Amino acid sequence: MKHSRLLGLVAAVLAAVSWSLSFIVPFVIGPYSLFDFTLVEFLVSGVLSLALLWRHAATVRHLVLADWLVACSLGLIGYVGYFLAVMGAAVYAGPVIAPAFLGSVPVVLAIAGNLRQRSVAWRALALPLTLATAGLLLVNGSGIFHLGAPAGTSLLLGIPLALLAVTCWTLFGLMNQSALAKRPSMDAPVWTALIMVGAGVTVLLLLPVGLHWDLFMIPHLGLSWQTAGPMLLWAGGLAVFANIGGAMAWTFASQRLPVALSAQMITMEPTSAAILGLLIHRHWPAPMDAIGMLLLLIGVAIAIGIFNERAPSTFAESPLRTTPGDSTG
């Protein structure tokens, strides 16, 4: 039992770290744009997911058009939209502010679920929400006073993009929960693959718009290995290890950890993202950044504990940053 739980913890950490790599993508792809990276990453994920669907052909044959349409919309909101917002926030808000906002996602989802189905008294959430809010204010205050933000950071763009990322993932969580409730027998790997195929289809549909607005650098720079090597390696790596591997690792972890513990492990993602971002920028966090992030994580952990103690079934059904087919994360 202890061995199984240890393996679950390791898998949860690996999943969270793999997802946090999105925050450093803008700083390692060279002259290519975020749209180039998004196109390559989700095309690779889509192709790999098609191969997975082929392996589950018997299940796929029973899918209806509504399943594909819902999956495409989830891929657009929860992956393509979220990913672009996260990377943009990392560029404009710096290595700490963007992850700090994303650290609030578990609580935002839980609160949204509580609004839909009242299960926890709001006064019970006063302490954790106060801590989380204070943490966000400290982190943002640090950025405003340039104590931890990199030169050239524009919070006027960075903070709205961070909020957009939170909104995208919250919408994804709620929509995914509703979709899975209507499909109780849906196979988790198939549902995950459907969403990733939907993300790939989305970027293909958006390609003409991007070309019209000159958002892509690939037509100008080409894809020679000398120029595009870093971008292709990172895009392929994230497609395999974050989009597909991260989802599978979280499923593995969710099967071996209690809901209360696995839900708190998701806070490893913003923590890891902040550490990676600071390493990329080669500086230590400002005191306000460090204290703010700590308060935020403490508030999130307390809130998750409250929801799991007083409303375990409701919270367990709210997908956090998990594999879309796994509703226990």
SEDOKE-998487 format. One line per field, with one value per residue: residue number from 1; z, y, x of N, C-alpha, C in turn; residue in one letter. Coordinates in steps of 0.05 Angstrom, whole numbers, plus 5000, padded with zeros to 4 digits. Atoms other than C-alpha are relative to their C-alpha. Example, Ala and Ser with C-alpha at 12.3 -4.5 7.8 and 13.67 -1.06 7.14 Angstrom:
BEGIN
sefi	1, 2
nw	5000, 4999
nv	4976, 4976
nu	5018, 4984
caw	5156, 5143
cav	4910, 4979
cau	5246, 5273
cw	5000, 5014
cv	5024, 5022
cu	5018, 4985
kolmi	A, S
// end
This chain:
BEGIN
sefi	1, 2, 3, 4, 5, 6, 7, 8, 9, 10, 11, 12, 13, 14, 15, 16, 17, 18, 19, 20, 21, 22, 23, 24, 25, 26, 27, 28, 29, 30, 31, 32, 33, 34, 35, 36, 37, 38, 39, 40, 41, 42, 43, 44, 45, 46, 47, 48, 49, 50, 51, 52, 53, 54, 55, 56, 57, 58, 59, 60, 61, 62, 63, 64, 65, 66, 67, 68, 69, 70, 71, 72, 73, 74, 75, 76, 77, 78, 79, 80, 81, 82, 83, 84, 85, 86, 87, 88, 89, 90, 91, 92, 93, 94, 95, 96, 97, 98, 99, 100, 101, 102, 103, 104, 105, 106, 107, 108, 109, 110, 111, 112, 113, 114, 115, 116, 117, 118, 119, 120, 121, 122, 123, 124, 125, 126, 127, 128, 129, 130, 131, 132, 133, 134, 135, 136, 137, 138, 139, 140, 141, 142, 143, 144, 145, 146, 147, 148, 149, 150, 151, 152, 153, 154, 155, 156, 157, 158, 159, 160, 161, 162, 163, 164, 165, 166, 167, 168, 169, 170, 171, 172, 173, 174, 175, 176, 177, 178, 179, 180, 181, 182, 183, 184, 185, 186, 187, 188, 189, 190, 191, 192, 193, 194, 195, 196, 197, 198, 199, 200, 201, 202, 203, 204, 205, 206, 207, 208, 209, 210, 211, 212, 213, 214, 215, 216, 217, 218, 219, 220, 221, 222, 223, 224, 225, 226, 227, 228, 229, 230, 231, 232, 233, 234, 235, 236, 237, 238, 239, 240, 241, 242, 243, 244, 245, 246, 247, 248, 249, 250, 251, 252, 253, 254, 255, 256, 257, 258, 259, 260, 261, 262, 263, 264, 265, 266, 267, 268, 269, 270, 271, 272, 273, 274, 275, 276, 277, 278, 279, 280, 281, 282, 283, 284, 285, 286, 287, 288, 289, 290, 291, 292, 293, 294, 295, 296, 297, 298, 299, 300, 301, 302, 303, 304, 305, 306, 307, 308, 309, 310, 311, 312, 313, 314, 315, 316, 317, 318, 319, 320, 321, 322, 323, 324, 325, 326, 327, 328, 329
nw	5000, 4999, 5025, 5020, 4996, 5008, 5029, 5007, 4995, 5021, 5025, 4998, 5002, 5028, 5016, 4995, 5011, 5030, 5007, 4994, 5021, 5018, 4992, 5010, 5029, 5015, 4997, 5011, 5027, 5019, 5015, 5007, 4983, 4983, 5017, 5013, 4980, 4995, 5023, 5001, 4976, 5000, 5023, 4991, 4981, 5014, 5015, 4980, 4989, 5021, 4997, 4977, 5007, 5018, 4983, 4987, 5023, 4992, 4984, 5017, 5019, 4987, 4995, 5018, 5008, 4976, 4985, 5013, 4997, 4973, 4996, 5014, 4984, 4977, 5009, 5006, 4976, 4978, 5008, 5017, 4988, 4975, 5005, 5010, 4978, 4981, 5011, 5001, 4973, 4992, 5014, 4991, 4971, 4986, 4991, 4974, 5000, 5015, 4985, 4977, 5008, 5006, 4975, 4989, 5016, 4985, 4983, 5018, 5009, 4978, 4994, 5022, 4994, 4977, 5009, 5015, 4981, 4974, 4983, 4979, 4991, 5009, 4978, 4995, 5020, 4995, 4995, 5023, 5021, 4991, 5004, 5029, 5010, 4990, 5015, 5027, 4998, 4995, 5024, 5019, 4990, 5006, 5028, 5006, 4991, 5014, 4981, 5009, 5027, 5018, 5014, 5023, 4994, 5001, 4984, 5012, 5017, 4986, 4980, 5014, 5012, 4978, 4993, 5022, 4997, 4978, 5011, 5019, 4987, 4984, 5019, 5009, 4978, 4996, 5024, 5001, 4980, 5011, 5022, 4989, 4986, 5020, 5012, 4978, 5009, 5019, 4993, 4995, 5021, 5024, 4996, 5001, 5027, 5015, 4994, 5013, 5028, 5002, 4999, 5026, 5020, 4995, 5010, 5029, 5008, 4995, 5017, 5019, 4986, 4992, 5023, 5009, 4981, 4999, 4973, 5001, 5011, 5016, 5029, 5005, 4991, 5008, 4979, 5000, 4973, 4987, 4989, 4986, 4982, 4972, 5000, 5006, 4977, 4977, 5007, 4999, 4972, 4985, 5010, 4990, 4971, 4985, 5009, 4999, 4977, 4976, 4995, 4991, 4974, 4980, 4997, 4984, 4973, 4989, 4993, 4977, 4978, 4992, 5015, 4986, 5004, 5028, 5006, 4990, 5016, 5023, 4995, 5009, 5027, 4999, 4985, 5019, 5021, 4989, 4997, 5026, 5011, 4987, 5010, 5027, 4998, 4985, 4976, 4977, 4997, 4980, 4975, 5003, 5017, 4985, 4980, 5013, 5011, 4977, 4990, 5020, 4999, 4975, 5003, 5019, 4986, 4980, 5014, 5011, 4978, 4991, 5019, 4999, 4974, 4996, 5024, 5016, 5025, 5019, 5008, 5015, 5027, 5013, 5010, 4997, 5023, 5001, 5025, 5003, 4994, 4972, 4984, 4972, 4993
nv	4976, 4977, 4999, 4990, 4972, 4986, 4998, 4980, 4973, 4994, 4995, 4974, 4979, 5000, 4987, 4971, 4988, 5000, 4979, 4974, 4992, 4980, 4973, 4992, 5004, 4975, 4992, 5020, 5008, 4985, 4978, 5007, 4988, 5018, 5013, 5022, 5021, 5012, 5015, 5024, 5016, 5013, 5018, 5025, 5013, 5011, 5024, 5021, 5008, 5016, 5027, 5012, 5006, 5023, 5024, 5004, 4996, 5010, 4979, 4977, 5005, 4994, 4971, 4985, 4974, 4982, 5006, 4987, 4971, 4992, 5004, 4978, 4975, 5003, 4996, 4971, 4983, 5010, 5005, 4979, 4974, 4999, 5001, 4974, 4980, 5006, 4992, 4971, 4990, 5003, 4980, 4973, 4997, 5009, 5028, 5006, 4991, 5018, 5024, 4995, 5000, 5027, 5015, 4997, 5015, 5020, 4987, 4988, 5022, 5010, 4979, 5002, 5023, 4994, 4982, 5016, 5019, 4991, 5023, 4991, 4973, 4980, 4990, 5019, 4994, 4973, 5000, 5006, 4980, 4976, 5006, 5001, 4972, 4986, 5010, 4989, 4971, 4997, 5006, 4979, 4975, 5002, 4994, 4972, 4985, 5010, 5014, 5027, 5003, 4995, 4975, 5000, 5013, 4982, 5012, 4994, 5022, 5025, 5007, 5010, 5026, 5020, 5004, 5015, 5028, 5010, 5002, 5023, 5026, 5003, 5008, 5028, 5018, 5002, 5012, 5028, 5014, 5004, 5018, 5027, 5009, 5010, 5023, 5015, 5024, 4992, 5009, 4977, 4994, 4991, 4972, 4983, 4999, 4984, 4972, 4993, 4998, 4975, 4978, 5000, 4990, 4971, 4984, 5001, 4982, 4973, 4994, 4979, 4975, 4993, 4992, 4974, 4979, 5003, 5008, 5022, 4994, 5023, 4993, 4982, 5012, 5028, 5020, 5013, 5009, 4980, 4978, 5008, 5022, 4997, 4999, 5026, 5018, 4993, 5005, 5029, 5009, 4994, 5016, 5028, 5003, 4985, 5004, 5028, 5013, 4988, 5009, 5028, 5001, 4991, 5022, 5020, 4989, 4998, 5027, 5010, 4981, 4990, 4975, 4977, 4997, 4995, 4972, 4981, 5003, 4984, 4975, 5003, 4988, 4973, 4998, 5008, 4980, 4977, 5007, 5001, 4973, 4985, 5011, 4989, 4971, 5000, 4983, 5010, 4986, 4979, 5009, 4999, 5023, 5025, 5001, 5001, 5027, 5018, 4996, 5011, 5029, 5008, 4996, 5020, 5026, 5000, 5000, 5027, 5017, 4995, 5012, 5029, 5010, 4994, 5007, 5016, 5010, 4977, 4991, 5021, 5000, 4976, 5005, 4978, 5002, 5028, 5011, 4994, 5022, 5008, 4981, 5003, 4984
nu	5017, 4982, 4986, 5018, 5004, 4975, 5000, 5020, 4989, 4980, 5015, 5013, 4979, 4991, 5021, 5000, 4976, 5002, 5018, 4988, 4981, 5013, 4993, 4974, 4999, 4994, 4972, 4982, 5007, 4985, 5014, 5028, 5021, 5016, 5019, 4986, 4996, 5026, 5008, 4985, 5005, 5026, 5001, 4987, 5018, 5023, 4992, 4996, 5027, 5013, 4989, 5012, 5028, 4999, 4997, 5026, 5019, 5026, 5014, 5004, 5023, 5025, 5002, 5019, 4990, 4999, 4975, 4978, 5003, 4994, 4971, 4986, 5003, 4983, 4972, 4995, 5000, 4983, 4973, 4989, 5005, 4986, 4972, 4991, 5002, 4979, 4974, 5000, 4997, 4972, 4983, 5006, 5003, 4976, 4998, 5014, 5028, 5016, 5006, 5016, 5028, 5008, 5002, 5026, 5020, 5015, 5020, 5020, 5017, 5016, 5020, 5020, 5017, 5017, 5021, 5020, 5013, 4990, 4993, 4982, 5007, 4980, 4984, 4978, 4980, 4990, 4971, 4984, 5003, 4985, 4972, 4994, 5001, 4976, 4977, 5001, 4994, 4971, 4985, 5005, 4988, 4972, 4996, 5006, 4977, 4976, 4981, 4994, 5008, 4978, 5001, 5017, 5025, 5023, 5021, 5026, 5007, 4994, 5020, 5024, 4995, 5000, 5028, 5012, 4992, 5017, 5027, 5000, 4999, 5024, 5021, 4994, 5007, 5029, 5012, 4991, 5016, 5027, 4999, 4995, 5024, 5018, 4988, 4988, 4985, 4978, 4973, 4983, 4981, 5013, 5010, 4976, 4991, 5019, 4996, 4975, 5006, 5015, 4981, 4986, 5019, 5004, 4978, 5002, 5021, 4991, 4976, 5004, 5002, 4973, 4985, 5010, 4990, 4971, 4993, 4981, 4974, 4991, 4998, 4977, 4975, 4997, 4998, 4974, 4993, 4981, 5015, 5024, 4994, 5010, 5029, 5011, 4994, 5017, 5028, 5004, 4997, 5024, 5022, 4998, 4997, 5019, 5028, 5008, 4988, 5010, 5027, 4998, 4988, 5019, 5019, 4986, 4999, 5027, 5009, 4984, 5000, 5026, 5008, 4990, 4971, 4994, 5009, 4980, 4975, 5001, 4986, 4973, 4997, 4991, 4974, 4979, 4999, 4986, 4972, 4988, 4999, 4978, 4975, 4997, 4993, 4975, 5000, 5015, 5026, 5001, 5014, 5029, 5008, 4998, 5021, 5026, 5004, 5004, 5027, 5019, 5000, 5012, 5028, 5010, 4999, 5021, 5026, 5004, 5006, 5028, 5019, 4999, 5010, 5028, 5015, 4981, 5010, 5002, 4974, 4987, 5010, 4992, 4973, 4981, 4982, 4997, 5008, 5028, 5017, 4998, 5014, 4993, 4977
caw	5000, 5018, 4955, 4913, 4945, 4935, 4861, 4858, 4889, 4840, 4782, 4806, 4813, 4743, 4714, 4748, 4728, 4655, 4653, 4683, 4624, 4585, 4624, 4597, 4525, 4502, 4524, 4488, 4419, 4386, 4330, 4323, 4351, 4404, 4348, 4310, 4373, 4387, 4316, 4318, 4389, 4379, 4310, 4340, 4398, 4350, 4307, 4368, 4394, 4327, 4335, 4404, 4377, 4323, 4378, 4409, 4343, 4374, 4423, 4371, 4325, 4378, 4383, 4355, 4324, 4390, 4423, 4371, 4374, 4449, 4448, 4396, 4439, 4500, 4461, 4438, 4507, 4554, 4512, 4454, 4487, 4555, 4527, 4488, 4548, 4594, 4548, 4536, 4611, 4622, 4571, 4597, 4671, 4687, 4721, 4786, 4772, 4718, 4758, 4819, 4783, 4757, 4828, 4844, 4792, 4841, 4888, 4830, 4804, 4873, 4885, 4817, 4835, 4902, 4867, 4822, 4880, 4950, 4993, 5035, 5077, 5050, 5119, 5123, 5062, 5093, 5118, 5056, 5008, 5049, 5047, 4972, 4958, 5001, 4965, 4896, 4919, 4945, 4882, 4838, 4883, 4873, 4798, 4798, 4838, 4794, 4852, 4816, 4746, 4687, 4648, 4596, 4631, 4615, 4670, 4630, 4583, 4629, 4684, 4636, 4600, 4666, 4683, 4614, 4627, 4694, 4658, 4603, 4651, 4696, 4636, 4613, 4682, 4687, 4614, 4620, 4684, 4650, 4588, 4628, 4670, 4606, 4585, 4647, 4607, 4566, 4566, 4596, 4545, 4488, 4517, 4527, 4456, 4429, 4463, 4437, 4367, 4377, 4395, 4332, 4289, 4322, 4305, 4233, 4228, 4257, 4209, 4153, 4202, 4230, 4161, 4141, 4203, 4194, 4263, 4240, 4228, 4194, 4124, 4132, 4169, 4143, 4183, 4173, 4232, 4244, 4255, 4278, 4318, 4388, 4371, 4341, 4399, 4452, 4414, 4404, 4475, 4505, 4460, 4483, 4556, 4577, 4535, 4530, 4583, 4635, 4627, 4634, 4694, 4729, 4715, 4745, 4806, 4815, 4817, 4876, 4918, 4959, 4926, 4981, 4970, 4894, 4892, 4935, 4891, 4834, 4869, 4848, 4778, 4794, 4844, 4792, 4739, 4784, 4799, 4726, 4706, 4757, 4733, 4661, 4683, 4728, 4791, 4860, 4877, 4912, 4985, 4967, 4911, 4957, 5013, 4966, 4931, 4999, 5024, 4959, 4963, 5037, 5022, 4963, 5006, 5062, 5014, 4980, 5047, 5067, 5003, 5008, 5082, 5076, 5004, 4978, 4924, 4893, 4894, 4868, 4806, 4790, 4742, 4759, 4715, 4703, 4645, 4616, 4624, 4697, 4743, 4808, 4804
cav	5000, 5048, 5029, 5042, 5110, 5129, 5112, 5154, 5214, 5208, 5204, 5265, 5306, 5285, 5305, 5373, 5387, 5367, 5415, 5472, 5470, 5511, 5572, 5571, 5555, 5629, 5634, 5573, 5572, 5622, 5668, 5630, 5656, 5625, 5609, 5569, 5529, 5518, 5494, 5443, 5419, 5405, 5375, 5325, 5312, 5303, 5253, 5213, 5214, 5189, 5130, 5118, 5122, 5072, 5023, 5033, 5028, 4987, 5042, 5097, 5065, 5078, 5153, 5202, 5270, 5305, 5269, 5296, 5367, 5370, 5343, 5396, 5452, 5425, 5421, 5493, 5521, 5476, 5465, 5513, 5574, 5558, 5544, 5609, 5649, 5615, 5628, 5700, 5711, 5683, 5732, 5794, 5780, 5746, 5681, 5688, 5727, 5680, 5616, 5649, 5662, 5591, 5566, 5591, 5546, 5489, 5537, 5574, 5508, 5486, 5553, 5548, 5479, 5504, 5559, 5507, 5459, 5489, 5439, 5480, 5541, 5604, 5625, 5561, 5587, 5656, 5638, 5602, 5653, 5710, 5676, 5662, 5734, 5762, 5718, 5742, 5815, 5807, 5774, 5826, 5882, 5856, 5858, 5928, 5954, 5916, 5876, 5810, 5822, 5818, 5881, 5899, 5863, 5893, 5876, 5910, 5851, 5797, 5799, 5796, 5738, 5702, 5714, 5688, 5625, 5615, 5627, 5577, 5522, 5536, 5532, 5469, 5437, 5453, 5435, 5371, 5351, 5362, 5324, 5264, 5263, 5252, 5198, 5155, 5096, 5137, 5106, 5154, 5145, 5152, 5216, 5245, 5227, 5258, 5324, 5324, 5310, 5367, 5412, 5391, 5404, 5472, 5496, 5472, 5511, 5573, 5567, 5609, 5664, 5663, 5665, 5723, 5763, 5741, 5708, 5652, 5657, 5588, 5616, 5666, 5624, 5554, 5491, 5477, 5439, 5493, 5546, 5507, 5452, 5480, 5496, 5428, 5391, 5430, 5424, 5349, 5340, 5376, 5339, 5272, 5285, 5339, 5331, 5255, 5232, 5282, 5261, 5187, 5201, 5238, 5181, 5133, 5179, 5188, 5112, 5106, 5169, 5193, 5249, 5298, 5285, 5283, 5349, 5383, 5355, 5398, 5458, 5430, 5458, 5532, 5521, 5484, 5536, 5593, 5557, 5542, 5613, 5642, 5595, 5618, 5691, 5674, 5711, 5696, 5711, 5777, 5770, 5792, 5740, 5684, 5702, 5714, 5647, 5612, 5644, 5626, 5554, 5549, 5579, 5532, 5471, 5491, 5504, 5437, 5403, 5436, 5415, 5344, 5338, 5369, 5352, 5297, 5272, 5341, 5361, 5294, 5305, 5372, 5360, 5402, 5401, 5328, 5282, 5301, 5232, 5227, 5261, 5243, 5292
cau	5000, 5056, 5093, 5032, 5021, 5094, 5088, 5025, 5061, 5119, 5070, 5032, 5096, 5119, 5052, 5052, 5123, 5109, 5050, 5091, 5139, 5088, 5110, 5181, 5165, 5166, 5239, 5267, 5236, 5282, 5254, 5188, 5123, 5078, 5029, 5081, 5095, 5021, 5009, 5065, 5051, 4978, 4986, 5035, 4988, 4930, 4967, 4989, 4917, 4891, 4937, 4908, 4837, 4856, 4876, 4807, 4770, 4714, 4697, 4706, 4654, 4601, 4616, 4565, 4575, 4559, 4618, 4666, 4637, 4641, 4712, 4733, 4704, 4740, 4805, 4797, 4782, 4821, 4883, 4894, 4862, 4891, 4960, 4965, 4940, 4990, 5049, 5028, 5021, 5090, 5119, 5083, 5073, 5139, 5159, 5119, 5055, 5029, 5039, 5009, 4944, 4943, 4953, 4884, 4850, 4833, 4797, 4762, 4736, 4713, 4678, 4644, 4620, 4595, 4556, 4523, 4509, 4516, 4554, 4603, 4585, 4619, 4642, 4684, 4722, 4737, 4807, 4834, 4805, 4835, 4903, 4899, 4877, 4932, 4982, 4959, 4961, 5032, 5056, 5023, 5047, 5117, 5109, 5079, 5138, 5187, 5216, 5213, 5187, 5236, 5253, 5201, 5144, 5076, 5027, 4971, 4974, 5003, 4951, 4890, 4923, 4934, 4861, 4841, 4881, 4844, 4778, 4795, 4813, 4753, 4706, 4741, 4733, 4659, 4643, 4684, 4648, 4581, 4602, 4627, 4564, 4525, 4574, 4586, 4613, 4663, 4732, 4783, 4839, 4790, 4760, 4830, 4849, 4785, 4800, 4872, 4847, 4798, 4856, 4893, 4832, 4824, 4894, 4884, 4819, 4853, 4913, 4882, 4865, 4936, 4966, 4922, 4943, 5016, 5018, 5063, 5138, 5144, 5127, 5184, 5236, 5221, 5231, 5305, 5334, 5387, 5334, 5273, 5308, 5294, 5222, 5208, 5242, 5203, 5137, 5145, 5169, 5110, 5062, 5089, 5108, 5059, 4996, 4996, 5046, 5023, 4951, 4970, 5014, 4958, 4910, 4961, 4968, 4893, 4883, 4933, 4921, 4862, 4823, 4843, 4917, 4916, 4877, 4930, 4986, 4961, 4991, 5058, 5045, 5047, 5104, 5145, 5128, 5152, 5217, 5230, 5213, 5261, 5316, 5304, 5309, 5368, 5347, 5320, 5247, 5235, 5212, 5142, 5139, 5161, 5114, 5056, 5065, 5070, 5006, 4970, 4991, 4972, 4904, 4893, 4913, 4865, 4808, 4818, 4819, 4753, 4718, 4743, 4724, 4655, 4636, 4681, 4635, 4623, 4696, 4719, 4677, 4708, 4766, 4826, 4889, 4878, 4870, 4803, 4776, 4794, 4746, 4780, 4838
cw	5000, 4974, 4978, 5003, 4992, 4970, 4990, 5004, 4979, 4974, 5000, 4997, 4971, 4982, 5004, 4988, 4969, 4991, 5004, 4978, 4980, 5006, 4989, 4970, 4985, 4999, 4987, 4971, 4978, 4985, 4993, 5020, 5016, 4983, 4984, 5019, 5005, 4977, 4999, 5023, 4997, 4975, 5007, 5020, 4987, 4985, 5019, 5011, 4979, 5001, 5024, 4995, 4981, 5016, 5015, 4980, 5008, 5015, 4982, 4982, 5013, 5007, 4980, 4995, 5024, 5016, 4988, 5003, 5028, 5005, 4986, 5016, 5025, 4993, 4994, 5026, 5020, 4992, 4983, 5012, 5026, 4996, 4990, 5022, 5020, 4990, 4997, 5028, 5010, 4988, 5013, 5030, 5016, 5012, 5025, 4998, 4985, 5015, 5025, 4994, 4994, 5025, 5013, 4986, 5017, 5017, 4983, 4991, 5023, 5007, 4979, 5004, 5024, 4994, 4986, 5019, 5028, 5018, 5023, 5007, 4993, 5023, 5006, 4981, 5005, 5003, 4975, 4977, 5007, 4995, 4971, 4988, 5008, 4984, 4972, 5001, 5005, 4975, 4979, 5008, 4994, 4971, 4993, 5009, 4989, 5019, 4990, 4970, 4981, 4985, 4976, 5005, 4998, 5014, 4988, 4981, 5015, 5019, 4986, 4987, 5021, 5009, 4979, 5002, 5022, 4990, 4982, 5014, 5018, 4982, 4991, 5022, 5003, 4976, 4999, 5020, 4989, 4978, 5010, 5015, 4981, 4986, 5021, 4992, 4982, 5011, 5002, 4979, 4974, 5002, 4999, 4972, 4983, 5004, 4987, 4970, 4994, 5000, 4974, 4978, 5003, 4988, 4969, 4989, 5003, 4983, 4979, 5012, 5009, 4977, 4989, 5017, 5004, 5029, 5001, 4988, 4982, 4971, 4994, 5007, 4990, 5024, 4999, 5028, 5014, 5013, 5018, 5020, 5028, 5002, 4996, 5023, 5023, 4994, 5001, 5028, 5017, 4991, 5012, 5031, 5016, 4992, 5003, 5026, 5026, 5007, 5010, 5028, 5022, 5004, 5018, 5029, 5013, 5008, 5026, 5023, 5007, 4986, 5014, 4994, 4971, 4992, 5010, 4984, 4975, 5004, 4993, 4973, 5001, 5015, 4981, 4978, 5010, 5003, 4973, 4987, 5012, 4991, 4972, 5001, 5017, 5023, 5021, 5002, 5020, 5025, 4998, 4982, 5016, 5021, 4988, 4989, 5023, 5011, 4981, 5002, 5026, 4998, 4982, 5014, 5020, 4987, 4989, 5022, 5010, 4981, 5001, 5026, 5001, 4976, 4981, 4973, 4979, 4991, 4983, 4971, 4985, 4989, 5003, 4975, 4996, 4971, 4997, 5006, 5028, 5017, 5030, 5008, 5014
cv	5025, 5003, 5012, 5030, 5016, 5003, 5021, 5028, 5007, 5006, 5027, 5023, 5002, 5013, 5030, 5014, 5001, 5022, 5028, 5009, 5020, 5028, 5009, 4998, 5026, 5007, 4981, 4992, 5018, 5021, 4993, 5011, 4978, 4985, 4978, 4976, 4985, 4982, 4973, 4981, 4985, 4983, 4973, 4985, 4987, 4975, 4976, 4990, 4985, 4971, 4985, 4993, 4976, 4974, 4994, 5003, 4990, 5020, 5024, 4997, 5007, 5030, 5013, 5027, 5019, 4995, 5015, 5031, 5010, 4998, 5023, 5026, 4999, 5003, 5029, 5016, 4991, 4995, 5023, 5028, 5004, 5003, 5027, 5021, 4997, 5011, 5031, 5013, 4997, 5021, 5027, 5004, 4989, 4973, 4993, 5007, 4980, 4974, 5004, 5000, 4972, 4982, 5002, 4984, 4979, 5013, 5013, 4979, 4990, 5020, 4999, 4977, 5005, 5019, 4984, 4982, 5006, 4976, 5008, 5029, 5020, 5010, 4981, 5006, 5028, 5000, 4993, 5020, 5026, 4996, 5000, 5028, 5016, 4992, 5012, 5030, 5005, 4995, 5021, 5026, 5000, 5006, 5030, 5017, 4991, 4987, 4972, 4996, 5006, 5027, 4997, 4987, 5020, 4986, 5006, 4978, 4973, 4991, 4992, 4973, 4978, 4994, 4984, 4971, 4986, 4995, 4976, 4974, 4996, 4991, 4971, 4980, 4996, 4987, 4970, 4983, 4994, 4979, 4971, 4990, 4989, 4975, 4983, 4976, 5007, 4991, 5024, 5005, 5009, 5029, 5020, 5003, 5017, 5030, 5009, 5002, 5025, 5024, 5002, 5011, 5030, 5016, 4999, 5020, 5030, 5008, 5021, 5028, 5010, 5008, 5027, 5023, 4998, 4994, 4979, 5009, 4977, 5007, 5017, 4986, 4972, 4982, 4985, 4994, 5021, 5022, 4990, 4978, 5003, 5000, 4973, 4980, 5006, 4994, 4970, 4989, 5006, 4984, 4972, 4999, 5016, 4994, 4971, 4987, 5011, 4991, 4971, 4998, 5008, 4979, 4979, 5009, 4999, 4972, 4990, 5020, 5007, 5026, 5024, 5005, 5006, 5029, 5020, 4998, 5018, 5027, 4999, 5014, 5029, 5004, 4993, 5021, 5025, 4995, 4999, 5027, 5017, 4990, 5011, 5029, 5004, 5021, 4987, 5014, 5023, 4990, 5000, 4977, 4974, 4998, 4998, 4972, 4980, 5003, 4989, 4970, 4989, 5003, 4980, 4973, 4999, 4998, 4972, 4980, 5003, 4987, 4970, 4989, 5003, 4992, 4984, 4992, 5023, 5008, 4979, 5000, 5025, 4997, 5024, 4998, 4971, 4991, 5003, 4977, 4991, 5021, 4998, 5018, 5024
cu	5017, 5015, 4983, 4995, 5025, 5002, 4980, 5010, 5020, 4986, 4987, 5020, 5009, 4979, 4999, 5024, 4999, 4981, 5012, 5020, 4989, 5009, 5027, 5003, 5007, 5030, 5020, 4994, 5013, 4982, 4971, 4980, 4986, 4980, 5013, 5002, 4974, 4991, 5015, 4993, 4974, 4995, 5013, 4982, 4976, 5006, 5004, 4973, 4984, 5009, 4988, 4971, 4999, 5002, 4974, 4978, 4972, 4984, 4994, 4976, 4973, 4997, 4981, 5012, 5002, 5025, 5024, 4998, 5007, 5030, 5016, 4998, 5017, 5030, 5007, 5003, 5021, 5029, 5012, 4997, 5016, 5030, 5011, 4998, 5022, 5027, 5001, 5003, 5028, 5018, 4995, 4999, 5024, 4997, 4985, 4971, 4982, 4995, 4983, 4971, 4990, 4998, 4973, 4978, 4985, 4978, 4978, 4981, 4982, 4978, 4978, 4982, 4982, 4977, 4978, 4985, 5011, 5006, 5019, 4991, 5022, 5017, 5023, 5023, 5014, 5030, 5016, 4998, 5014, 5030, 5007, 4999, 5024, 5025, 5001, 5006, 5029, 5016, 4996, 5012, 5030, 5006, 4996, 5024, 5027, 5020, 5007, 4994, 5024, 4996, 4981, 4973, 4977, 4977, 4972, 4991, 5003, 4978, 4974, 5004, 5000, 4971, 4985, 5007, 4984, 4972, 4998, 4999, 4976, 4977, 5004, 4992, 4970, 4987, 5007, 4984, 4972, 4999, 5003, 4976, 4979, 5011, 5015, 5017, 5023, 5027, 5019, 5021, 4987, 4991, 5024, 5009, 4981, 5005, 5026, 4997, 4984, 5018, 5016, 4983, 4997, 5023, 5001, 4979, 5008, 5024, 4995, 4998, 5028, 5017, 4992, 5010, 5030, 5009, 5022, 5026, 5010, 5001, 5025, 5026, 5004, 5002, 5027, 5008, 5017, 4984, 4977, 5005, 4989, 4970, 4987, 5004, 4981, 4971, 4994, 5002, 4976, 4976, 5000, 4999, 4980, 4971, 4991, 5011, 4990, 4972, 5000, 5012, 4980, 4978, 5012, 5000, 4972, 4989, 5014, 5000, 4972, 4994, 5012, 5030, 5006, 4991, 5020, 5026, 5000, 5013, 5030, 5005, 5009, 5027, 5023, 5004, 5015, 5030, 5014, 5003, 5023, 5027, 5006, 5009, 5025, 5000, 4982, 4973, 5003, 4985, 4970, 4990, 4999, 4978, 4973, 4994, 4995, 4972, 4979, 4998, 4987, 4969, 4986, 4998, 4977, 4973, 4994, 4993, 4971, 4980, 5001, 4989, 4970, 4983, 5017, 4990, 4999, 5028, 5014, 4992, 5008, 5028, 5018, 5019, 5006, 4997, 4971, 4982, 5000, 4988, 5006, 5023, 4993
kolmi	M, K, H, S, R, L, L, G, L, V, A, A, V, L, A, A, V, S, W, S, L, S, F, I, V, P, F, V, I, G, P, Y, S, L, F, D, F, T, L, V, E, F, L, V, S, G, V, L, S, L, A, L, L, W, R, H, A, A, T, V, R, H, L, V, L, A, D, W, L, V, A, C, S, L, G, L, I, G, Y, V, G, Y, F, L, A, V, M, G, A, A, V, Y, A, G, P, V, I, A, P, A, F, L, G, S, V, P, V, V, L, A, I, A, G, N, L, R, Q, R, S, V, A, W, R, A, L, A, L, P, L, T, L, A, T, A, G, L, L, L, V, N, G, S, G, I, F, H, L, G, A, P, A, G, T, S, L, L, L, G, I, P, L, A, L, L, A, V, T, C, W, T, L, F, G, L, M, N, Q, S, A, L, A, K, R, P, S, M, D, A, P, V, W, T, A, L, I, M, V, G, A, G, V, T, V, L, L, L, L, P, V, G, L, H, W, D, L, F, M, I, P, H, L, G, L, S, W, Q, T, A, G, P, M, L, L, W, A, G, G, L, A, V, F, A, N, I, G, G, A, M, A, W, T, F, A, S, Q, R, L, P, V, A, L, S, A, Q, M, I, T, M, E, P, T, S, A, A, I, L, G, L, L, I, H, R, H, W, P, A, P, M, D, A, I, G, M, L, L, L, L, I, G, V, A, I, A, I, G, I, F, N, E, R, A, P, S, T, F, A, E, S, P, L, R, T, T, P, G, D, S, T, G
// end
